[in-house]
């Protein structure tokens, strides 16, 4: 039997947490996923403080040693990456209230954290990607899918891979954001930043067929990707449909829609695309975020060298 987490006291949530989350959601346009994680980070920290005999009125009196103790104890309960994300949220929380004059210092600035292990993003090879993308057509041909679902699912994967879209950008895509003649989409990424995404010849062709033969509404505000009842497709639905085709292609089921974006970036760099161009295509604010894909490319080159060179 699972234990339901204790909710925050109403006063704490209303006076401290909600104004912070409202600011992030309305003004900074943070995703619902990030807001949920920051809420969890604050809730966890608050109950840790309460267990330690502190209360919300002492937010302005927190010592660095207290915060350090929290981080040390949290390592027993969370992985390193989760802990980094929690501390990032708490650092943002205190910064918010410092700017508004409710607290005078941010106790999470400079707090030491365990070093993160460097993890290369998972991606599919070009051969694996090709096999995955043929899944809907194969199921259509053997009668396992109707044409609407088969072409919709193919379009989902072609846009994720052909345009390098985030799954939230994909499900939020409306016809008014797509220029079929030019073959690009204008999407809103993180922080509501707009960018142009070339979709590629194949993805554009699939989208043209989908719009012509299956779309019920194609007004500028109509969603491109819909369910069989013509409601906007959800992120969860995309995650589930991808698992179907991963299983069909005998690929790991833990691969997510975001891994198609990783594959998109890696294949561009492997083909010689400029790093800054890939940064722009992905909508990364920092080049450092994009550079992880150069590590993937170098790792692949080393593997090829190891297998092919007589003195490797």
Secondary structure, 3 states (H helix, E strand, C coil): CCCCCCCCCHHHHHHHHHHHHHHHHHHCCCCHHHHHHHHHHHHHHHHHHHHCCCCHHHHHHCCHHHHHHHHHHHCCCCCHHHHHHHHHHHHHHHHHHHHCCCCCCCCCCCCCCCCCCCCCCCCCCHHHHHHHHCHHHHHHHCCCCCHHHHHHHHHHHHHHHHHCCCHHHHHCCEHHHEECCCCEEEEECHHHCEEEEECCHHHHHHHHHHHHHCCCCCCCCCECCECCCCCECCHHHHHHHHHHHHHHCCCCCCCCHHHHHHHHHHHHHHCCCCHHHHHHHHCCCCHHHHHHHHHHHHHHHHHHHHHHCCCC
